[in-house]
């Protein structure tokens, strides 16, 4: 099976991004990785394929703020939320790989 060219770039973007300025950008990247998971050509140790939809919900501003409040830290301001949105996939997709 041929690996779509964007999958390796997608995984790199998810692992190295320090800012994801929009929910749409984050969801598009996670969705592309999910397609790779479902095709069996991407391995993500910390994200089973069946949880990808729930994971995408975590990237929404309200869910990011709830996680932050549950951790009893300060509220998120606009520029800071973009960094937190990038941290969530960074932590999850570390160790992800494309099968050859």
N, C-alpha and C positions, 0 to 999 in steps of 0.2 A: 504494500500500500504506500502510495506517495504522500509524504508529509506536506500539507499546505505551507507555503512559504511564510505566511504571517504567524504561524504558531510559535516558532522560536522567538520571534520579535515580541510577540505578546507576552510570553513568559518572562523575557528579560525586562520588559516595561513594568510588569507587575512586581518584580523583585527589586528593581532599582529606583522606582519612582519615589520621589520625596514630596511631590504635590500632584494630586489628581483634582483638577479645578472644577470638574463637574461630575454629577452622578452618572450622566450618560457616558462619559469617557470610561469611568470605572466599570460600569455594568457591561459596556461593549467588550472591554478587555477580559473580564471574568467570563462572559458568555462565550468568547472565542476559545478560552481555555476549557470551558465545559464541553464544547463540541469535540475538542481533542480528547477529553476524558471519555466521552461516549463512543468515540471512534476507536478507543483503545490505544491511541498513539501518544498520549500525554499521561505522565504519572505525577500526581500531586499527593505526597504522603499525608498531608494534613487536611485534604478536602476530598471526601468520597463524592462520586458523581451525584448521588441522590440528595446531597445537601447543598448543591450549588445554588439552587433557587433561594433557599433560606439565607445563604451567604450573601447573595446580591441584596437582600433586604437590609443587611447590616451596613451597607454602604450609603443608605439614605440618611440625610442630615438628622432626622429625628431619632433614628436608631443609634447613630454615633453619639448624640447628646445623652441618650438614656444610658448607654454603656459608661460614658464619662461620669454621669451623676451617680450611677450605682457604685462606681469605684471611689465615690466621695471626693472627687477632685472638682476643680472649677468648671464653670460652664464654658462652652466653646464659642469663640467669636468667629466671625466670617473667615479671615485668612487662616486661622488655626485649624478649622474644620477640614480644609483641603489637605493639610498635612496628616491629620488623623485618618482621613479617608484613604490616603496612600499607605499609611502604616498597616492598616488592616490586611490588605493583600500582600504586602511585603512579608509580614509575619506568617501568613498562610502559605504563600507560594514558594518560600525558601525551600530549596531541595527539589523543586519541580524539574522534570526533564521530558524531553521528546524522545520516544523510542525510535531507533533507526531500523 
